[in-house]
Amino acid sequence: MQYLVLSIEEGCDPANRLYHFDLTTLPHGFEGFKGCYMLLPFKKLVDNFDAQYQLVANNKSVFTFLTNNNAPRYKLMRVDLNYPSAWTDVILESKTDVLVSADCVNLQHLLVCYMSDVKHQLQVHDLQTGSLLHQLHLEIGSVTETSSHRQDSEIFFSFTSFLIPETIYQCDLRSADLEVKVLWETVVANFNSNLFETCQVNCCIKGASKQPCTALVLCRDSVFAKDCCVSSS
């Protein structure tokens, strides 16, 4: 470990300050600092509460953050600590989807989770360029948690939906087809999910624009309108 990154929050707003310290500058290393009550001379990177910054990964002095800086739907930005005023975009803010999380995996990949039309999507991006490499196949539902390490090629995530109770999946990014496999699942007695189907529909209140929502349909052979409107008084 070379760097310490200090994040300071105030209240419940999605905003924080960022400071950093290079441990290699200690005369006797971090071990030699034990028992010393001197304050570490942190350097400021972000010294206001204008936006939120979540550390995703770093290559030496180059750090990548998930942030809502001028991006209410969030994006990924990168900065070199040696040039703290020069921030660059890695993954641009989506025009429609919210970037929920980003984790570094398989050394040089990013596992990215988006909220898209009230459902989650998992994508694999290149860490350096931010370009989309793969989209993992998911049913309509919610990714409740992801777990991964930068040095490992395997990723794990917890998923749930109207038809799928809490289930943990795994995927090896070294595999050619990126098959998503069930690692652990919740078994519900006397429930046959094949009798139901979860689908995406567009709903609107008359006079307003259409908004996506999720519907649960009895029987897979049912004919269900993909668009519907409701009246309000």
C-alpha positions, 0 to 999 in steps of 0.5 A, spaced: 500 500 500 502 506 497 497 511 498 492 513 504 485 516 501 481 520 506 474 521 505 470 527 509 462 527 509 458 532 512 450 530 513 446 526 509 448 529 502 451 525 497 458 529 497 465 529 500 472 532 501 478 528 499 485 528 501 491 523 500 498 521 503 503 518 500 506 513 505 513 512 501 514 519 504 515 517 511 522 516 513 522 510 516 515 507 513 509 506 515 511 501 521 516 506 523 510 511 524 507 506 529 507 510 536 508 516 533 502 522 535 504 526 529 498 528 524 500 525 517 501 531 512 495 529 508 494 533 501 487 536 499 484 533 492 477 536 493 476 541 499 469 542 498 462 539 498 460 540 491 460 533 489 461 525 491 467 521 490 467 514 491 474 511 490 474 505 484 481 504 483 488 506 482 494 505 478 500 508 482 498 516 482 492 515 477 486 514 481 479 513 478 473 515 482 465 514 481 462 521 482 456 526 481 460 532 479 456 535 474 453 529 473 447 527 477 446 520 474 454 519 476 460 518 471 467 515 472 473 520 472 480 520 473 485 524 476 493 524 477 495 526 484 501 529 481 496 534 477 490 535 481 486 540 477 486 535 471 480 531 471 478 527 465 472 522 464 473 515 463 465 513 463 461 519 461 454 520 464 448 516 461 443 520 458 438 516 461 441 511 466 444 511 473 451 509 474 450 505 481 456 502 482 463 500 479 468 495 481 475 494 479 476 486 477 480 482 473 486 487 474 484 491 468 476 491 468 471 494 471 464 491 473 459 497 472 452 496 475 446 501 472 439 502 473 436 502 467 428 503 466 427 500 473 431 494 473 439 493 474 444 492 468 451 489 469 456 491 464 464 489 464 468 495 461 475 496 460 479 500 466 483 504 461 479 506 456 472 506 459 469 502 453 464 497 454 466 490 453 460 485 455 453 486 458 452 480 462 445 477 461 440 478 467 433 477 468 428 483 470 430 485 477 435 488 482 442 487 483 442 487 491 450 487 492 456 485 488 463 482 490 470 482 487 477 483 488 482 487 483 486 481 482 481 476 481 477 474 475 471 471 478 465 476 480 459 475 485 453 478 485 446 477 489 440 478 485 432 478 486 426 479 482 418 478 483 420 471 481 427 470 483 428 470 491 435 472 493 440 468 489 448 469 488 451 468 482 458 467 479 461 469 473 469 468 471 471 474 466 476 469 463 471 464 460 469 466 453 462 466 453 461 469 460 456 464 463 453 467 469 452 461 474 448 460 480 452 459 486 447 459 491 439 460 491 433 460 496 428 455 494 421 456 495 417 450 497 411 449 492 412 455 487 413 454 480 416 460 477 414 457 470 407 459 471 409 467 471 413 472 467 416 478 469 416 483 463 417 491 462 412 495 460 411 503 459 405 506 463 403 513 463 398 518 467 394 521 462 397 528 460 404 525 462 410 522 459 410 514 459 415 511 464 417 504 464 415 499 470 415 492 471 409 487 471 408 480 473 404 476 469 400 470 470 402 464 465 407 465 460 402 465 454 398 471 456 398 476 452 400 483 455 400 490 453 407 493 453 404 500 453 398 502 458 395 508 461 391 510 467 387 516 469 388 520 475 383 525 478 
